Amino acid sequence: MKNLIEKLEAAPEGSRELDLDIFLVLNTRLRFTRKELADEHSKLLMGVEHWTTSIDAKIPWENIWLVVCGDDGFWSAMTINPSGRNTEGHGHTEALARRVTALKAHERG
């Protein structure tokens, strides 16, 4: 999950490829070879939320309570992780900041 978080933090904007990356991390029981993933890419995307481009598409445990955009245009979001501690994440867009924050909170449990 750490690699996905770093990828989302570095992304200048959301994309369907990043949405698919989130889907695959959330559905760890699914296993695809590179060839299968390439062959099924467009079919898989049809069932994947627009997590990295929509502020309305939430990761199941996402519970964001604060979102701000700095003067530099960089977004930050806050949530409470399952152990009750605040977790902060950042992104180039509001949607990316929200997803980074939710994934960090889940990772830190």
C-alpha positions in Angstrom: 0.0 0.0 0.0 2.9 2.3 0.7 3.9 2.3 -3.0 0.3 3.3 -4.0 0.3 6.1 -1.5 3.6 7.5 -2.8 2.2 7.2 -6.4 -0.9 9.1 -5.5 1.0 11.8 -3.6 3.2 12.3 -6.7 0.4 12.3 -9.3 -0.3 15.7 -10.8 -3.9 14.6 -11.3 -6.2 11.6 -11.0 -6.6 9.0 -13.7 -8.4 5.8 -14.4 -5.1 3.9 -14.1 -4.7 5.2 -10.6 -8.3 4.2 -9.9 -7.5 0.7 -11.0 -4.4 0.7 -8.8 -6.6 1.5 -5.8 -9.2 -1.1 -6.8 -6.4 -3.8 -6.9 -5.1 -2.8 -3.5 -8.6 -2.9 -2.0 -9.3 -6.2 -3.6 -6.1 -8.1 -2.6 -7.8 -11.4 -3.1 -7.8 -10.8 -6.9 -4.7 -11.9 -8.7 -3.9 -11.0 -12.3 -0.8 -11.7 -14.4 0.4 -8.7 -16.4 -1.1 -10.3 -19.6 -4.5 -10.9 -17.9 -4.5 -7.3 -16.6 -3.7 -5.9 -20.0 -6.4 -8.1 -21.6 -9.1 -7.2 -19.1 -8.1 -3.6 -18.4 -11.0 -1.9 -20.1 -13.5 -4.4 -18.6 -12.1 -3.9 -15.1 -12.3 -0.1 -15.4 -16.0 -0.2 -16.1 -16.6 -1.4 -12.5 -14.1 0.8 -10.8 -15.1 4.0 -9.0 -13.6 7.4 -10.1 -11.6 7.6 -6.8 -8.9 9.9 -8.0 -11.0 12.4 -9.9 -14.2 12.6 -7.8 -14.6 13.9 -4.3 -17.8 11.9 -4.0 -16.3 8.5 -4.7 -15.2 7.3 -1.3 -13.0 4.4 -0.2 -15.2 2.2 2.0 -13.7 3.3 5.4 -13.0 6.9 4.4 -14.1 9.4 7.0 -12.5 12.8 6.0 -13.3 15.6 8.5 -11.1 18.4 7.1 -9.9 19.4 3.6 -7.9 22.6 2.8 -6.1 24.0 -0.2 -3.0 25.9 0.5 -1.8 29.1 -1.2 0.4 26.9 -3.4 -2.6 24.9 -4.7 -1.6 21.8 -2.8 -4.4 20.0 -1.0 -4.4 18.5 2.5 -7.0 16.3 4.2 -7.5 14.9 7.7 -9.3 11.8 9.0 -9.3 9.7 12.2 -7.8 6.3 11.8 -9.3 3.2 13.4 -7.2 3.6 16.5 -8.6 7.1 17.0 -5.6 9.1 15.9 -5.6 11.9 13.3 -4.1 11.1 10.0 -3.1 13.7 7.4 -2.5 13.2 3.7 -1.6 15.4 0.7 -2.3 15.6 -3.0 -2.2 17.8 -6.0 -6.1 17.7 -6.1 -8.7 17.4 -3.5 -9.7 13.9 -4.6 -6.1 12.7 -4.4 -5.6 14.2 -1.0 -8.8 12.5 0.3 -7.7 9.1 -1.0 -4.1 9.4 0.2 -5.4 10.3 3.7 -7.9 7.4 3.8 -5.2 4.9 2.6 -2.7 6.2 5.2 -5.3 5.9 8.0 -6.1 2.3 7.0 -2.5 1.4 6.7 -1.7 2.8 10.2 -4.8 1.2 11.7 
